[in-house]
Amino acid sequence: MSETSFLEEEAVTKNKTPMTHGAGVRDTTGTTLAGFRPAEDLVPSKVGSQTAEDMLIPGVEDVVEESVGGHKPHGSDPVSDQTMILNMGPQHPSTHGVLRLVIEVDGETIVSLAPDIGYLHTGIEKTCEAKFYQQVVPLTDRIDYLCPMTNNTAYALAVEKLLQLEIPERAQYLRVLFNELTRIQSHLVWLGTHAMDIGALTVFLYCFREREELLRIFEAVSGQRMMTSYVRVGGVSLEPPADLYGKIRAFLKSFPSKIEEYEGLLQNNPIWISRLKGVGYLSAADAIALGVTGPPLRASGVDFDVRRDMPYSGYEKFQFAVPVSNDCDVWARYVLRMQEMRESVKICLQALDGLPEGRITADAPKIILPDREQMKTQMESLIHHFKIVTEGFQVPAGEVTSSVEAPHGMMNYYVVSDGTAKPYRVHMRNADYSNLQALETMCKGKLIADVVAIIGSIDIVLGAIDR
């Protein structure tokens, strides 16, 4: 006897009436079971002026309903009769995290594409409101987890505006140094994973070889390989070990030859060239309209870099070029990031050569944790340490924004203070979210295989999107 027949027989026996669709029923243990609904009940026969034939059954179609250019998949439209809805992700390795793409295809050609996000939602922005200002720093590490020091810097700049803190020059140089090392590390992850998506596994191994050296440098200066929390409100957390500068110089000296090694594997590879050139076109007008920033924007011919045009942490003292391309395709984004790594090496060397002496934190004992030795020997320092850790520090009421040039693009922090020791609101605008908007524009008319290359070229991290 089928399960449905058994339940209906039980219903007749116990209730003297057969179970109808949608009604609940108790089994022999007394548990209430949900009723069954026929498939046709999912679509009402008529809603207003719309009939069942006019409506979409909830599912992947409802995600792309507004992005299919006016026609409805699987309807009577001659175009949509030839199309199919496919689900790509969120488990797909080439979606770089938990990104789900709902794509409409005609054969293998993309007709429409809709990103569906929210699978990695962390609630970090809301969590910030329950933390002291200094406790928010470790949360910023986990936004874009490939550039934690850049996240730290953006948040610290915003709070320092509210506090009107003057940051020592040495701390600013250290911020620049480690922000640029972070940029190189992030670009290495991009290049390795982008190449692996297209089939060049060797490049991935080479990139992670150099990234390992950088992670060891980060561990030496902060105690952590990835979630460093190194840049703090008022400066940086620790003075780098004396022997670390030599290790950084050694890395910077050898790294340009490594870039040439990567290019030797890829630059003249016919498969690599055919998969990148002419694919994922994004015009300058579309990039600006969609809010794209960072390498994808500059690869579309727009010459804008926050470090040069809205300098922070002393970037105006450094000499560097901003790579720009007018090719507007995946190849342009690849070439541009390779050149950016070379420019970051130049900035790091300038920071090491010009690193001034002095403090690494602002002179604000009621905001900055005291030196450990002072805390052990001076009662006033011990009191300040106790008060900061247990009560935090109050920030004058107001609202500010800060902007930095992160590896993926422009990163903005909006911080609102109500005069207490905890922020009233912290909002992070990351480039990943706005850059993802351009995906459909770049993919329309291309093949399914091109979607993989295009996603890699915009270099997204879902932690920065699902906040």
Contacts in CASP RR format, 6 or more apart in sequence:
PFRMAT RR
TARGET T0000
AUTHOR 0000-0000-0000
METHOD contacts of the structure
MODEL  1
MSETSFLEEEAVTKNKTPMTHGAGVRDTTGTTLAGFRPAEDLVPSKVGSQ
TAEDMLIPGVEDVVEESVGGHKPHGSDPVSDQTMILNMGPQHPSTHGVLR
LVIEVDGETIVSLAPDIGYLHTGIEKTCEAKFYQQVVPLTDRIDYLCPMT
NNTAYALAVEKLLQLEIPERAQYLRVLFNELTRIQSHLVWLGTHAMDIGA
LTVFLYCFREREELLRIFEAVSGQRMMTSYVRVGGVSLEPPADLYGKIRA
FLKSFPSKIEEYEGLLQNNPIWISRLKGVGYLSAADAIALGVTGPPLRAS
GVDFDVRRDMPYSGYEKFQFAVPVSNDCDVWARYVLRMQEMRESVKICLQ
ALDGLPEGRITADAPKIILPDREQMKTQMESLIHHFKIVTEGFQVPAGEV
TSSVEAPHGMMNYYVVSDGTAKPYRVHMRNADYSNLQALETMCKGKLIAD
VVAIIGSIDIVLGAIDR
1 9 0 8 1.000
4 36 0 8 1.000
7 19 0 8 1.000
7 25 0 8 1.000
7 27 0 8 1.000
7 33 0 8 1.000
8 18 0 8 1.000
8 19 0 8 1.000
10 25 0 8 1.000
10 26 0 8 1.000
10 27 0 8 1.000
10 28 0 8 1.000
11 17 0 8 1.000
11 18 0 8 1.000
11 19 0 8 1.000
11 25 0 8 1.000
12 18 0 8 1.000
14 26 0 8 1.000
15 25 0 8 1.000
19 25 0 8 1.000
19 35 0 8 1.000
21 35 0 8 1.000
21 36 0 8 1.000
21 37 0 8 1.000
21 38 0 8 1.000
21 41 0 8 1.000
22 34 0 8 1.000
22 35 0 8 1.000
22 36 0 8 1.000
22 37 0 8 1.000
23 35 0 8 1.000
24 32 0 8 1.000
24 33 0 8 1.000
24 34 0 8 1.000
24 35 0 8 1.000
25 32 0 8 1.000
25 33 0 8 1.000
25 35 0 8 1.000
26 32 0 8 1.000
26 33 0 8 1.000
27 33 0 8 1.000
42 57 0 8 1.000
42 58 0 8 1.000
43 52 0 8 1.000
43 55 0 8 1.000
43 57 0 8 1.000
44 52 0 8 1.000
44 55 0 8 1.000
45 51 0 8 1.000
45 52 0 8 1.000
46 52 0 8 1.000
47 55 0 8 1.000
56 62 0 8 1.000
56 65 0 8 1.000
56 72 0 8 1.000
56 73 0 8 1.000
60 85 0 8 1.000
60 87 0 8 1.000
60 102 0 8 1.000
61 72 0 8 1.000
61 73 0 8 1.000
61 74 0 8 1.000
61 85 0 8 1.000
63 102 0 8 1.000
63 114 0 8 1.000
63 116 0 8 1.000
64 73 0 8 1.000
64 85 0 8 1.000
64 102 0 8 1.000
64 103 0 8 1.000
64 104 0 8 1.000
64 112 0 8 1.000
64 113 0 8 1.000
64 114 0 8 1.000
65 72 0 8 1.000
66 114 0 8 1.000
67 112 0 8 1.000
67 113 0 8 1.000
67 114 0 8 1.000
67 440 0 8 1.000
68 80 0 8 1.000
68 104 0 8 1.000
68 111 0 8 1.000
68 112 0 8 1.000
69 112 0 8 1.000
71 77 0 8 1.000
71 79 0 8 1.000
71 80 0 8 1.000
72 80 0 8 1.000
73 80 0 8 1.000
73 83 0 8 1.000
73 84 0 8 1.000
73 85 0 8 1.000
73 104 0 8 1.000
74 80 0 8 1.000
74 81 0 8 1.000
74 83 0 8 1.000
74 85 0 8 1.000
75 81 0 8 1.000
79 106 0 8 1.000
79 111 0 8 1.000
82 106 0 8 1.000
82 107 0 8 1.000
83 104 0 8 1.000
83 105 0 8 1.000
83 106 0 8 1.000
83 111 0 8 1.000
84 104 0 8 1.000
84 105 0 8 1.000
84 106 0 8 1.000
84 107 0 8 1.000
85 102 0 8 1.000
85 103 0 8 1.000
85 104 0 8 1.000
86 102 0 8 1.000
86 103 0 8 1.000
86 104 0 8 1.000
86 105 0 8 1.000
86 448 0 8 1.000
87 100 0 8 1.000
87 101 0 8 1.000
87 102 0 8 1.000
88 95 0 8 1.000
88 100 0 8 1.000
88 101 0 8 1.000
88 102 0 8 1.000
88 103 0 8 1.000
88 448 0 8 1.000
88 451 0 8 1.000
89 95 0 8 1.000
89 98 0 8 1.000
89 99 0 8 1.000
89 100 0 8 1.000
89 101 0 8 1.000
90 97 0 8 1.000
90 98 0 8 1.000
90 99 0 8 1.000
90 100 0 8 1.000
90 116 0 8 1.000
90 119 0 8 1.000
91 98 0 8 1.000
93 197 0 8 1.000
94 197 0 8 1.000
94 452 0 8 1.000
94 455 0 8 1.000
94 456 0 8 1.000
95 101 0 8 1.000
95 455 0 8 1.000
96 193 0 8 1.000
96 455 0 8 1.000
96 456 0 8 1.000
96 459 0 8 1.000
96 460 0 8 1.000
96 461 0 8 1.000
96 462 0 8 1.000
97 120 0 8 1.000
97 461 0 8 1.000
97 462 0 8 1.000
98 118 0 8 1.000
98 119 0 8 1.000
98 120 0 8 1.000
98 462 0 8 1.000
98 466 0 8 1.000
99 115 0 8 1.000
99 116 0 8 1.000
99 117 0 8 1.000
99 119 0 8 1.000
99 436 0 8 1.000
99 455 0 8 1.000
99 460 0 8 1.000
99 462 0 8 1.000
99 465 0 8 1.000
100 115 0 8 1.000
100 116 0 8 1.000
100 117 0 8 1.000
100 119 0 8 1.000
101 113 0 8 1.000
101 114 0 8 1.000
101 115 0 8 1.000
101 116 0 8 1.000
101 439 0 8 1.000
101 451 0 8 1.000
102 113 0 8 1.000
102 114 0 8 1.000
102 116 0 8 1.000
103 110 0 8 1.000
103 112 0 8 1.000
103 113 0 8 1.000
103 114 0 8 1.000
103 443 0 8 1.000
103 448 0 8 1.000
103 451 0 8 1.000
104 110 0 8 1.000
104 111 0 8 1.000
104 112 0 8 1.000
104 113 0 8 1.000
105 111 0 8 1.000
105 448 0 8 1.000
108 447 0 8 1.000
108 448 0 8 1.000
108 449 0 8 1.000
109 445 0 8 1.000
109 446 0 8 1.000
109 447 0 8 1.000
110 443 0 8 1.000
110 444 0 8 1.000
110 445 0 8 1.000
110 446 0 8 1.000
110 447 0 8 1.000
110 448 0 8 1.000
110 450 0 8 1.000
110 451 0 8 1.000
111 444 0 8 1.000
111 445 0 8 1.000
112 440 0 8 1.000
112 444 0 8 1.000
113 439 0 8 1.000
113 440 0 8 1.000
113 443 0 8 1.000
113 444 0 8 1.000
113 451 0 8 1.000
114 440 0 8 1.000
115 436 0 8 1.000
115 439 0 8 1.000
115 440 0 8 1.000
117 436 0 8 1.000
117 462 0 8 1.000
117 465 0 8 1.000
117 466 0 8 1.000
118 465 0 8 1.000
118 466 0 8 1.000
119 462 0 8 1.000
119 466 0 8 1.000
120 462 0 8 1.000
120 463 0 8 1.000
120 465 0 8 1.000
120 466 0 8 1.000
121 466 0 8 1.000
121 467 0 8 1.000
122 142 0 8 1.000
122 463 0 8 1.000
122 466 0 8 1.000
122 467 0 8 1.000
123 467 0 8 1.000
124 139 0 8 1.000
124 142 0 8 1.000
124 143 0 8 1.000
124 428 0 8 1.000
124 467 0 8 1.000
125 426 0 8 1.000
125 427 0 8 1.000
125 428 0 8 1.000
125 467 0 8 1.000
127 139 0 8 1.000
128 136 0 8 1.000
128 139 0 8 1.000
128 423 0 8 1.000
128 426 0 8 1.000
129 422 0 8 1.000
129 423 0 8 1.000
129 424 0 8 1.000
129 425 0 8 1.000
129 426 0 8 1.000
130 422 0 8 1.000
131 139 0 8 1.000
131 422 0 8 1.000
131 423 0 8 1.000
132 391 0 8 1.000
132 392 0 8 1.000
132 393 0 8 1.000
132 421 0 8 1.000
132 422 0 8 1.000
133 159 0 8 1.000
133 233 0 8 1.000
133 392 0 8 1.000
133 393 0 8 1.000
133 395 0 8 1.000
133 421 0 8 1.000
133 422 0 8 1.000
133 423 0 8 1.000
134 232 0 8 1.000
134 233 0 8 1.000
134 369 0 8 1.000
134 388 0 8 1.000
134 392 0 8 1.000
134 393 0 8 1.000
136 155 0 8 1.000
136 423 0 8 1.000
136 426 0 8 1.000
137 152 0 8 1.000
137 155 0 8 1.000
137 156 0 8 1.000
137 229 0 8 1.000
137 231 0 8 1.000
137 232 0 8 1.000
137 233 0 8 1.000
138 227 0 8 1.000
138 229 0 8 1.000
140 148 0 8 1.000
140 151 0 8 1.000
140 152 0 8 1.000
140 154 0 8 1.000
140 155 0 8 1.000
140 428 0 8 1.000
141 148 0 8 1.000
141 151 0 8 1.000
141 152 0 8 1.000
141 226 0 8 1.000
141 227 0 8 1.000
141 228 0 8 1.000
141 229 0 8 1.000
142 148 0 8 1.000
142 227 0 8 1.000
142 463 0 8 1.000
143 151 0 8 1.000
143 428 0 8 1.000
143 430 0 8 1.000
143 463 0 8 1.000
143 464 0 8 1.000
143 467 0 8 1.000
144 150 0 8 1.000
144 151 0 8 1.000
144 406 0 8 1.000
144 407 0 8 1.000
144 408 0 8 1.000
144 411 0 8 1.000
144 430 0 8 1.000
144 432 0 8 1.000
144 461 0 8 1.000
144 463 0 8 1.000
144 464 0 8 1.000
145 226 0 8 1.000
145 227 0 8 1.000
145 461 0 8 1.000
145 463 0 8 1.000
146 185 0 8 1.000
146 186 0 8 1.000
146 189 0 8 1.000
146 407 0 8 1.000
146 461 0 8 1.000
147 182 0 8 1.000
147 183 0 8 1.000
147 185 0 8 1.000
147 186 0 8 1.000
147 406 0 8 1.000
147 407 0 8 1.000
147 408 0 8 1.000
148 182 0 8 1.000
148 226 0 8 1.000
148 227 0 8 1.000
148 228 0 8 1.000
148 229 0 8 1.000
148 230 0 8 1.000
149 175 0 8 1.000
149 178 0 8 1.000
149 179 0 8 1.000
149 181 0 8 1.000
149 182 0 8 1.000
149 218 0 8 1.000
149 228 0 8 1.000
149 230 0 8 1.000
149 231 0 8 1.000
150 179 0 8 1.000
150 182 0 8 1.000
150 183 0 8 1.000
150 404 0 8 1.000
150 406 0 8 1.000
150 407 0 8 1.000
150 411 0 8 1.000
151 406 0 8 1.000
151 411 0 8 1.000
151 428 0 8 1.000
152 228 0 8 1.000
152 229 0 8 1.000
152 230 0 8 1.000
152 231 0 8 1.000
152 232 0 8 1.000
153 175 0 8 1.000
153 179 0 8 1.000
153 231 0 8 1.000
153 312 0 8 1.000
153 313 0 8 1.000
153 404 0 8 1.000
154 402 0 8 1.000
154 403 0 8 1.000
154 404 0 8 1.000
154 406 0 8 1.000
154 411 0 8 1.000
154 412 0 8 1.000
154 413 0 8 1.000
154 428 0 8 1.000
155 233 0 8 1.000
155 402 0 8 1.000
155 413 0 8 1.000
155 415 0 8 1.000
155 426 0 8 1.000
156 231 0 8 1.000
156 232 0 8 1.000
156 233 0 8 1.000
156 234 0 8 1.000
156 235 0 8 1.000
157 312 0 8 1.000
157 313 0 8 1.000
157 402 0 8 1.000
157 404 0 8 1.000
157 413 0 8 1.000
158 400 0 8 1.000
158 401 0 8 1.000
158 402 0 8 1.000
158 413 0 8 1.000
158 414 0 8 1.000
158 415 0 8 1.000
159 233 0 8 1.000
159 395 0 8 1.000
159 415 0 8 1.000
160 167 0 8 1.000
160 233 0 8 1.000
160 234 0 8 1.000
160 362 0 8 1.000
161 400 0 8 1.000
161 402 0 8 1.000
162 395 0 8 1.000
162 396 0 8 1.000
162 398 0 8 1.000
162 400 0 8 1.000
162 415 0 8 1.000
162 417 0 8 1.000
163 233 0 8 1.000
163 234 0 8 1.000
163 364 0 8 1.000
163 367 0 8 1.000
163 395 0 8 1.000
163 396 0 8 1.000
165 233 0 8 1.000
165 234 0 8 1.000
165 362 0 8 1.000
165 364 0 8 1.000
165 367 0 8 1.000
166 362 0 8 1.000
167 234 0 8 1.000
167 235 0 8 1.000
167 313 0 8 1.000
167 362 0 8 1.000
168 235 0 8 1.000
168 358 0 8 1.000
168 359 0 8 1.000
168 360 0 8 1.000
168 361 0 8 1.000
168 362 0 8 1.000
169 356 0 8 1.000
169 358 0 8 1.000
170 355 0 8 1.000
170 356 0 8 1.000
170 357 0 8 1.000
170 358 0 8 1.000
170 359 0 8 1.000
170 360 0 8 1.000
171 234 0 8 1.000
171 235 0 8 1.000
171 236 0 8 1.000
171 359 0 8 1.000
171 360 0 8 1.000
171 361 0 8 1.000
171 362 0 8 1.000
172 313 0 8 1.000
172 314 0 8 1.000
173 314 0 8 1.000
173 351 0 8 1.000
173 354 0 8 1.000
173 355 0 8 1.000
173 356 0 8 1.000
174 236 0 8 1.000
174 240 0 8 1.000
174 351 0 8 1.000
174 355 0 8 1.000
174 360 0 8 1.000
175 231 0 8 1.000
175 235 0 8 1.000
175 236 0 8 1.000
175 313 0 8 1.000
176 313 0 8 1.000
176 314 0 8 1.000
176 315 0 8 1.000
176 318 0 8 1.000
176 347 0 8 1.000
176 351 0 8 1.000
177 248 0 8 1.000
177 348 0 8 1.000
177 351 0 8 1.000
177 352 0 8 1.000
177 355 0 8 1.000
178 218 0 8 1.000
178 221 0 8 1.000
178 230 0 8 1.000
178 231 0 8 1.000
178 236 0 8 1.000
179 313 0 8 1.000
179 404 0 8 1.000
180 344 0 8 1.000
180 345 0 8 1.000
180 347 0 8 1.000
180 348 0 8 1.000
180 351 0 8 1.000
181 214 0 8 1.000
181 217 0 8 1.000
181 218 0 8 1.000
181 248 0 8 1.000
181 344 0 8 1.000
181 348 0 8 1.000
182 407 0 8 1.000
183 340 0 8 1.000
183 341 0 8 1.000
183 344 0 8 1.000
183 407 0 8 1.000
184 214 0 8 1.000
184 255 0 8 1.000
184 341 0 8 1.000
184 344 0 8 1.000
184 345 0 8 1.000
185 211 0 8 1.000
185 214 0 8 1.000
185 215 0 8 1.000
185 218 0 8 1.000
186 407 0 8 1.000
186 408 0 8 1.000
187 337 0 8 1.000
187 340 0 8 1.000
187 341 0 8 1.000
187 407 0 8 1.000
188 207 0 8 1.000
188 208 0 8 1.000
188 210 0 8 1.000
188 211 0 8 1.000
188 214 0 8 1.000
188 341 0 8 1.000
189 207 0 8 1.000
189 208 0 8 1.000
189 211 0 8 1.000
190 337 0 8 1.000
190 407 0 8 1.000
190 456 0 8 1.000
190 459 0 8 1.000
191 203 0 8 1.000
191 207 0 8 1.000
191 262 0 8 1.000
191 334 0 8 1.000
191 337 0 8 1.000
191 338 0 8 1.000
192 203 0 8 1.000
192 204 0 8 1.000
192 206 0 8 1.000
192 207 0 8 1.000
192 208 0 8 1.000
193 204 0 8 1.000
193 456 0 8 1.000
194 334 0 8 1.000
194 453 0 8 1.000
194 456 0 8 1.000
194 457 0 8 1.000
194 459 0 8 1.000
195 201 0 8 1.000
195 203 0 8 1.000
195 204 0 8 1.000
195 207 0 8 1.000
195 266 0 8 1.000
195 272 0 8 1.000
196 203 0 8 1.000
196 204 0 8 1.000
197 452 0 8 1.000
197 453 0 8 1.000
197 455 0 8 1.000
197 456 0 8 1.000
198 271 0 8 1.000
198 272 0 8 1.000
198 275 0 8 1.000
198 276 0 8 1.000
198 452 0 8 1.000
198 453 0 8 1.000
199 271 0 8 1.000
200 265 0 8 1.000
200 266 0 8 1.000
200 269 0 8 1.000
200 272 0 8 1.000
202 265 0 8 1.000
203 262 0 8 1.000
203 265 0 8 1.000
203 266 0 8 1.000
206 258 0 8 1.000
206 261 0 8 1.000
206 262 0 8 1.000
206 265 0 8 1.000
207 262 0 8 1.000
210 251 0 8 1.000
210 255 0 8 1.000
210 258 0 8 1.000
213 251 0 8 1.000
214 251 0 8 1.000
215 225 0 8 1.000
215 226 0 8 1.000
216 225 0 8 1.000
217 244 0 8 1.000
217 247 0 8 1.000
217 248 0 8 1.000
217 251 0 8 1.000
218 224 0 8 1.000
218 225 0 8 1.000
218 226 0 8 1.000
218 228 0 8 1.000
218 230 0 8 1.000
219 225 0 8 1.000
220 240 0 8 1.000
220 241 0 8 1.000
220 244 0 8 1.000
220 247 0 8 1.000
221 228 0 8 1.000
221 230 0 8 1.000
221 238 0 8 1.000
221 240 0 8 1.000
221 241 0 8 1.000
221 244 0 8 1.000
222 228 0 8 1.000
222 229 0 8 1.000
222 230 0 8 1.000
222 237 0 8 1.000
222 238 0 8 1.000
229 237 0 8 1.000
230 236 0 8 1.000
230 237 0 8 1.000
230 238 0 8 1.000
231 237 0 8 1.000
232 361 0 8 1.000
232 368 0 8 1.000
233 367 0 8 1.000
233 368 0 8 1.000
234 361 0 8 1.000
234 362 0 8 1.000
234 364 0 8 1.000
234 367 0 8 1.000
234 368 0 8 1.000
235 360 0 8 1.000
235 361 0 8 1.000
235 362 0 8 1.000
235 368 0 8 1.000
236 360 0 8 1.000
236 361 0 8 1.000
238 360 0 8 1.000
239 360 0 8 1.000
245 352 0 8 1.000
245 355 0 8 1.000
248 348 0 8 1.000
248 352 0 8 1.000
249 349 0 8 1.000
249 352 0 8 1.000
252 345 0 8 1.000
252 348 0 8 1.000
252 349 0 8 1.000
252 352 0 8 1.000
255 341 0 8 1.000
255 345 0 8 1.000
256 342 0 8 1.000
256 345 0 8 1.000
259 338 0 8 1.000
259 341 0 8 1.000
259 342 0 8 1.000
262 338 0 8 1.000
263 338 0 8 1.000
266 272 0 8 1.000
266 334 0 8 1.000
273 331 0 8 1.000
275 330 0 8 1.000
275 449 0 8 1.000
275 450 0 8 1.000
275 453 0 8 1.000
276 329 0 8 1.000
276 330 0 8 1.000
276 331 0 8 1.000
276 334 0 8 1.000
276 453 0 8 1.000
276 457 0 8 1.000
277 329 0 8 1.000
277 330 0 8 1.000
277 331 0 8 1.000
278 327 0 8 1.000
278 329 0 8 1.000
278 330 0 8 1.000
278 331 0 8 1.000
279 329 0 8 1.000
279 330 0 8 1.000
279 331 0 8 1.000
279 446 0 8 1.000
279 450 0 8 1.000
279 453 0 8 1.000
279 454 0 8 1.000
280 329 0 8 1.000
280 330 0 8 1.000
280 442 0 8 1.000
280 443 0 8 1.000
280 446 0 8 1.000
280 450 0 8 1.000
280 453 0 8 1.000
280 454 0 8 1.000
280 457 0 8 1.000
281 328 0 8 1.000
281 329 0 8 1.000
281 442 0 8 1.000
282 292 0 8 1.000
282 296 0 8 1.000
282 299 0 8 1.000
282 300 0 8 1.000
282 328 0 8 1.000
282 329 0 8 1.000
282 438 0 8 1.000
282 441 0 8 1.000
282 442 0 8 1.000
283 300 0 8 1.000
283 328 0 8 1.000
284 300 0 8 1.000
284 301 0 8 1.000
284 302 0 8 1.000
284 328 0 8 1.000
286 300 0 8 1.000
286 438 0 8 1.000
286 441 0 8 1.000
287 296 0 8 1.000
287 297 0 8 1.000
287 300 0 8 1.000
287 302 0 8 1.000
287 438 0 8 1.000
288 297 0 8 1.000
288 302 0 8 1.000
290 434 0 8 1.000
290 437 0 8 1.000
290 438 0 8 1.000
290 441 0 8 1.000
291 297 0 8 1.000
291 434 0 8 1.000
291 435 0 8 1.000
291 437 0 8 1.000
291 438 0 8 1.000
292 300 0 8 1.000
292 431 0 8 1.000
292 434 0 8 1.000
292 435 0 8 1.000
292 437 0 8 1.000
292 438 0 8 1.000
293 304 0 8 1.000
293 409 0 8 1.000
293 410 0 8 1.000
293 431 0 8 1.000
293 434 0 8 1.000
293 435 0 8 1.000
294 304 0 8 1.000
294 305 0 8 1.000
294 405 0 8 1.000
294 408 0 8 1.000
294 409 0 8 1.000
294 410 0 8 1.000
294 431 0 8 1.000
294 435 0 8 1.000
295 333 0 8 1.000
295 336 0 8 1.000
295 337 0 8 1.000
295 340 0 8 1.000
295 408 0 8 1.000
295 409 0 8 1.000
295 459 0 8 1.000
296 333 0 8 1.000
296 435 0 8 1.000
296 438 0 8 1.000
296 457 0 8 1.000
296 458 0 8 1.000
297 304 0 8 1.000
297 409 0 8 1.000
298 304 0 8 1.000
298 305 0 8 1.000
298 322 0 8 1.000
298 323 0 8 1.000
298 324 0 8 1.000
298 325 0 8 1.000
298 336 0 8 1.000
299 324 0 8 1.000
299 325 0 8 1.000
299 327 0 8 1.000
299 328 0 8 1.000
299 329 0 8 1.000
299 332 0 8 1.000
299 333 0 8 1.000
299 336 0 8 1.000
300 325 0 8 1.000
300 326 0 8 1.000
300 328 0 8 1.000
300 332 0 8 1.000
301 324 0 8 1.000
301 325 0 8 1.000
301 326 0 8 1.000
301 328 0 8 1.000
302 324 0 8 1.000
303 322 0 8 1.000
303 324 0 8 1.000
305 322 0 8 1.000
305 405 0 8 1.000
306 312 0 8 1.000
306 403 0 8 1.000
306 404 0 8 1.000
306 405 0 8 1.000
306 410 0 8 1.000
307 315 0 8 1.000
307 320 0 8 1.000
307 404 0 8 1.000
307 405 0 8 1.000
308 315 0 8 1.000
308 320 0 8 1.000
308 322 0 8 1.000
310 403 0 8 1.000
312 402 0 8 1.000
312 403 0 8 1.000
312 404 0 8 1.000
318 347 0 8 1.000
318 350 0 8 1.000
318 351 0 8 1.000
319 346 0 8 1.000
319 350 0 8 1.000
320 343 0 8 1.000
320 346 0 8 1.000
320 347 0 8 1.000
321 339 0 8 1.000
321 343 0 8 1.000
322 343 0 8 1.000
323 335 0 8 1.000
323 336 0 8 1.000
323 339 0 8 1.000
323 340 0 8 1.000
323 343 0 8 1.000
324 336 0 8 1.000
325 332 0 8 1.000
325 335 0 8 1.000
325 336 0 8 1.000
326 332 0 8 1.000
330 453 0 8 1.000
330 454 0 8 1.000
330 456 0 8 1.000
330 457 0 8 1.000
333 457 0 8 1.000
333 458 0 8 1.000
333 459 0 8 1.000
334 457 0 8 1.000
337 459 0 8 1.000
361 368 0 8 1.000
362 368 0 8 1.000
365 380 0 8 1.000
365 381 0 8 1.000
365 384 0 8 1.000
366 384 0 8 1.000
366 387 0 8 1.000
366 388 0 8 1.000
366 393 0 8 1.000
367 388 0 8 1.000
367 393 0 8 1.000
369 384 0 8 1.000
369 385 0 8 1.000
369 388 0 8 1.000
369 389 0 8 1.000
370 378 0 8 1.000
370 381 0 8 1.000
370 382 0 8 1.000
370 384 0 8 1.000
370 385 0 8 1.000
371 381 0 8 1.000
374 381 0 8 1.000
375 381 0 8 1.000
375 382 0 8 1.000
375 385 0 8 1.000
376 382 0 8 1.000
391 421 0 8 1.000
392 421 0 8 1.000
393 421 0 8 1.000
394 419 0 8 1.000
394 420 0 8 1.000
394 421 0 8 1.000
395 417 0 8 1.000
395 419 0 8 1.000
395 420 0 8 1.000
395 421 0 8 1.000
395 423 0 8 1.000
396 417 0 8 1.000
396 419 0 8 1.000
397 417 0 8 1.000
397 418 0 8 1.000
397 419 0 8 1.000
398 416 0 8 1.000
398 417 0 8 1.000
398 419 0 8 1.000
399 414 0 8 1.000
399 415 0 8 1.000
399 416 0 8 1.000
399 417 0 8 1.000
399 425 0 8 1.000
400 414 0 8 1.000
400 415 0 8 1.000
401 412 0 8 1.000
401 413 0 8 1.000
401 414 0 8 1.000
401 415 0 8 1.000
402 412 0 8 1.000
402 413 0 8 1.000
402 415 0 8 1.000
403 410 0 8 1.000
403 411 0 8 1.000
403 412 0 8 1.000
404 410 0 8 1.000
404 411 0 8 1.000
405 411 0 8 1.000
406 430 0 8 1.000
406 431 0 8 1.000
407 459 0 8 1.000
408 430 0 8 1.000
408 431 0 8 1.000
408 432 0 8 1.000
408 435 0 8 1.000
408 459 0 8 1.000
408 460 0 8 1.000
408 461 0 8 1.000
408 464 0 8 1.000
409 431 0 8 1.000
409 435 0 8 1.000
410 429 0 8 1.000
410 431 0 8 1.000
411 428 0 8 1.000
411 429 0 8 1.000
411 430 0 8 1.000
411 431 0 8 1.000
412 428 0 8 1.000
412 429 0 8 1.000
413 426 0 8 1.000
413 427 0 8 1.000
413 428 0 8 1.000
413 429 0 8 1.000
414 425 0 8 1.000
414 426 0 8 1.000
414 427 0 8 1.000
414 428 0 8 1.000
414 429 0 8 1.000
415 423 0 8 1.000
415 425 0 8 1.000
415 426 0 8 1.000
415 427 0 8 1.000
416 423 0 8 1.000
416 424 0 8 1.000
416 425 0 8 1.000
416 426 0 8 1.000
417 423 0 8 1.000
417 424 0 8 1.000
418 424 0 8 1.000
428 464 0 8 1.000
428 467 0 8 1.000
430 464 0 8 1.000
430 465 0 8 1.000
430 467 0 8 1.000
431 464 0 8 1.000
432 460 0 8 1.000
432 461 0 8 1.000
432 462 0 8 1.000
432 463 0 8 1.000
432 464 0 8 1.000
432 465 0 8 1.000
433 464 0 8 1.000
433 465 0 8 1.000
435 458 0 8 1.000
435 459 0 8 1.000
435 460 0 8 1.000
436 458 0 8 1.000
436 460 0 8 1.000
436 465 0 8 1.000
438 458 0 8 1.000
439 454 0 8 1.000
439 455 0 8 1.000
439 458 0 8 1.000
442 454 0 8 1.000
442 458 0 8 1.000
443 450 0 8 1.000
443 451 0 8 1.000
443 454 0 8 1.000
446 454 0 8 1.000
END
